[in-house]
Amino acid sequence: MKNFLIVFCSFILISFKLFGASGSADTYTVTMLKVELCGEVTCSSPTEVASGSQSVNIANLSAGAEAAKFGSTSGLPIGQTFSHLRVTLDRTFTISGTVTDGSNGTCTTDGSTEANATTMHVGTKDDTSGKTNTTFEIVDAGNYGSGSNIQIAYSSPSSAVSMSVGSPSATQMQLIYALTSSYTVGLVSPKIKVSFDVSTAVGGAVDAGGTCRMWPNEPTVSIALTD
C-alpha cells in the first residue's frame, strides 16, 4: 500500500483597512480531518482518501514524513480523472512567530489564551524574546481591533478556489484547491505532494489602540498528484 504525502495549511485571505504585516512561522501546526479528491471544482461527488485526525507542524522539516501517516490512495478507481482536492481542517492551529508592523511595532506570539472564533490573539508588543507556541482559531469574517481597522474576509481566497469557515461543523473549515494539473488514475497508486513556504505565514498589525493583533496568514502552496 502506498501512503500519500500531504501537507495542508490555513489558506486564508486577509484584507486590511489599515497596516498589516507578515512574518515567518517557527511553528505552524494544523490538524487534518478529511481529504477528498474531486473531478470538478464544486466537489459534488468527492472520493474520500483519508479521514481521522492528524496534526502536522508544517514549519518542521519532518512535516512530510508526519503527514504521510494519514491515509492512502490505494484503491482509487482506475481511469478516473481528478482535478481538485478538498480538505477539512480543525479551525484551531498552534503557531509561533514574530511580525514587524513597520514603525508601529513588533508583535510576538506569547502563549496567551484569549483567541477564539471571534477574538484575535493579542501578542506581546516590542519583545521578541518569547515566540511562544500559541493557540489560534480562524476567526469569523468581520472587522477586528480597536477602531475595527483590521478586516478579515474569506470570499476570494488566493490559493484555494473556495473556502468555508465554520463548515461542515462550527469547529472546522473546508477548502477546495485546484491541482497543478489534472491526473488520471492508472495502475500505480498516486502520491499527493504539496510544496509550501511559511515565510509569510503569520499575520499581525498594531491596531488603532496600540494593541498587537495576530492571526494565521497564507503560506505559498502548490498541490499535485504524481505517480
C-alpha positions in Angstrom: 0.0 0.0 0.0 1.3 3.4 -0.9 0.8 6.1 1.7 0.2 9.6 0.4 2.2 12.6 1.2 0.0 15.5 2.1 0.6 18.8 4.0 -2.1 21.4 4.5 -2.2 24.8 6.0 -4.7 27.5 6.6 -5.2 29.3 3.3 -6.8 32.5 4.4 -7.2 35.8 2.5 -6.6 38.6 4.9 -7.5 42.1 3.7 -6.7 45.3 5.6 -8.2 48.6 6.1 -5.1 49.7 7.9 -1.5 48.5 8.1 -0.9 44.7 8.2 2.3 42.8 8.0 3.6 39.2 7.6 6.3 37.2 9.3 7.8 33.8 9.3 6.3 31.0 11.3 8.6 29.0 13.6 5.7 26.7 14.4 2.6 26.2 12.3 0.6 23.1 13.4 -2.7 22.2 11.7 -5.0 19.2 12.2 -6.2 17.4 9.1 -9.6 15.7 9.5 -10.6 14.6 6.0 -9.1 14.7 2.5 -11.1 14.1 -0.7 -10.3 14.1 -4.4 -12.7 15.6 -6.9 -13.3 15.6 -10.6 -14.6 19.2 -10.7 -14.4 22.5 -8.8 -17.6 22.1 -6.7 -16.6 18.6 -5.4 -20.2 17.5 -5.7 -19.1 13.8 -5.9 -15.9 13.5 -3.9 -13.7 10.4 -3.4 -12.5 10.2 0.2 -8.9 9.2 0.6 -8.4 9.9 4.3 -10.3 10.7 7.5 -9.5 10.8 11.2 -7.2 13.3 12.9 -3.6 14.1 12.0 -1.7 17.1 13.4 1.3 18.3 11.4 3.7 21.1 12.1 4.3 22.4 8.5 7.1 24.6 9.6 9.1 21.5 10.6 11.4 19.7 8.1 9.9 16.4 9.1 6.4 17.6 8.2 6.2 15.4 5.1 7.0 12.2 7.0 4.4 13.0 9.6 1.7 13.8 7.1 2.4 10.6 5.1 1.0 8.6 8.0 -2.5 10.0 7.3 -4.4 7.8 4.8 -3.7 6.0 1.5 -4.5 6.5 -2.2 -4.7 2.7 -2.8 -8.0 1.7 -4.4 -8.7 4.9 -6.3 -10.8 3.9 -9.4 -8.6 3.3 -12.4 -9.3 5.7 -15.3 -10.9 8.4 -13.1 -9.6 11.9 -13.6 -9.2 14.2 -10.6 -8.7 18.0 -10.9 -9.3 19.3 -7.4 -8.8 18.4 -3.8 -10.9 19.2 -0.8 -9.6 19.2 2.7 -11.4 19.6 6.1 -9.3 21.1 8.9 -9.9 21.8 12.5 -10.0 25.6 12.7 -7.7 25.7 15.7 -4.0 25.9 15.0 -0.8 26.2 17.0 1.6 28.9 15.8 4.6 30.8 16.9 6.3 33.7 15.2 7.0 37.5 15.1 5.6 40.2 12.8 7.0 43.7 12.5 4.3 46.2 11.5 6.6 48.9 10.2 7.1 51.8 12.6 4.1 50.7 14.6 6.0 48.0 16.5 6.8 44.3 16.5 4.2 41.7 17.6 5.2 38.3 19.0 3.1 35.2 19.9 3.2 34.8 23.7 1.0 31.9 24.6 -1.9 33.8 25.9 -5.3 32.1 25.5 -7.8 34.7 24.6 -8.1 33.7 20.9 -11.3 32.1 19.7 -13.7 32.2 16.8 -14.5 35.9 17.4 -11.3 37.1 19.0 -7.8 37.5 17.6 -4.7 36.6 19.5 -3.2 39.6 21.4 0.6 39.3 21.0 3.3 40.9 23.0 4.5 44.2 21.6 8.2 45.0 21.0 9.6 42.0 22.8 10.8 39.2 20.5 12.3 37.0 23.2 9.4 34.7 23.6 7.9 33.4 20.3 5.8 31.0 22.4 3.6 28.4 20.8 0.1 29.9 20.8 -3.4 28.6 20.1 -5.0 30.4 17.3 -8.5 29.9 16.0 -9.5 31.0 12.5 -11.8 33.9 13.3 -15.1 34.6 11.7 -15.1 37.0 8.8 -15.5 40.6 10.1 -13.7 43.7 11.4 -11.3 43.4 14.4 -9.1 45.6 16.6 -9.6 49.0 18.1 -11.4 51.1 15.6 -12.3 47.9 13.6 -9.3 48.7 11.4 -8.4 45.0 10.6 -10.8 43.4 8.1 -10.9 39.6 7.7 -12.7 38.2 4.5 -12.8 34.7 3.0 -14.9 35.2 -0.1 -11.9 35.5 -2.5 -9.0 33.2 -1.3 -5.9 33.4 -3.4 -4.6 29.8 -3.0 -7.9 27.9 -2.6 -10.7 28.2 -5.2 -13.2 28.2 -2.3 -13.2 28.4 1.4 -15.8 27.8 4.1 -15.1 28.7 7.8 -17.3 27.1 10.4 -18.3 24.3 8.0 -19.0 21.4 7.8 -19.2 22.0 11.6 -18.6 25.1 13.7 -15.2 23.9 14.8 -14.0 23.1 11.2 -13.1 24.8 8.0 -13.2 23.3 4.5 -11.2 24.3 1.4 -11.1 23.2 -2.2 -7.9 23.6 -4.3 -7.1 23.1 -8.0 -4.4 20.5 -8.6 -1.4 21.9 -10.6 -2.7 19.6 -13.4 -5.4 17.0 -13.8 -4.5 13.4 -13.0 -6.0 10.2 -14.4 -5.5 7.2 -12.1 -3.6 4.3 -13.6 -2.2 1.0 -12.2 0.1 2.7 -9.7 -1.4 4.4 -6.7 -0.5 8.1 -6.8 1.0 10.3 -4.2 -0.4 13.7 -3.2 2.5 16.2 -2.9 2.4 19.7 -1.6 5.1 22.3 -1.6 4.8 25.2 0.8 6.5 28.2 2.2 5.7 29.6 5.7 8.0 32.6 5.5 4.9 34.9 5.5 2.5 32.6 7.4 2.0 34.8 10.5 -0.1 37.9 10.1 -0.1 40.8 12.5 -0.9 44.5 13.0 -0.8 47.1 15.7 -4.4 48.4 15.9 -5.5 52.0 16.5 -5.3 51.5 20.2 -1.7 50.3 20.1 -2.5 46.6 20.7 -0.9 43.8 18.7 -3.4 41.6 16.9 -2.2 38.4 15.3 -3.7 35.7 13.0 -2.7 32.8 10.8 -1.6 34.1 7.4 -1.5 32.5 4.0 1.5 30.3 3.1 2.6 29.7 -0.5 1.3 26.3 -1.6 1.2 24.0 -4.7 -0.6 20.7 -4.8 -0.1 17.8 -7.3 -0.9 14.2 -7.8 2.1 12.2 -9.0 2.9 8.5 -9.7 
